[in-house]
Structures are given as C-alpha cells and as structure tokens.
C-alpha cells in the first residue's frame, strides 16, 4: 500500500482547510505525529508532510456528528 504524502500547501487544498488550521490541528494533537504527518527531515525546523488519506479519516472521525453523541440543549 502506498502512502500519498503531501506538503502543507497541497494538504491544505486537499482537506479544504487553511495552512494555519493544519498547524493548529498538529499543535492540539488532533493530527498525530508519525500517523497523520511527519517531518521531511529529523529536525524541528524541517517542513512537514501529511498522509492525505489518513488525515481525512482522522478529521472525519473527529468531527462528524452522530445523533447518539450530540448533547441536547435543555431549556
């Protein structure tokens, strides 16, 4: 199985979110290192690459709404 790794700009376009949103998702650990994204080189200043299909699955699982998990507002 081949993985489709992409730069931040391409991942941003593919996922329909801004580059800064991708950064926030990484910072808040919604997107996990070495699962959803990885560094190009082993350095903190290195750019990152995203596994597009894994990111899409992660975001769908995290943000999809399900009627069983919704909290109902009480009046």
NORSUL-V685123 format. One record per pair of residues at least 24 apart in sequence whose C-alpha atoms are under 8 Angstrom apart, sorted by the first residue. I is the first residue (numbers start at 1). J is the second residue. If there is no record, write none. Layout:
# NORSUL-V685123
I:J, I:J
This chain:
# NORSUL-V685123
3:51, 4:50, 4:51, 4:52, 4:53, 5:49, 5:50, 5:51, 5:52, 6:49, 6:50, 6:51, 6:52, 7:47, 7:48, 7:49, 7:50, 8:48, 8:49, 8:50, 11:50, 11:52, 14:52, 15:52, 15:56, 30:58, 30:59, 30:62, 31:55, 31:58
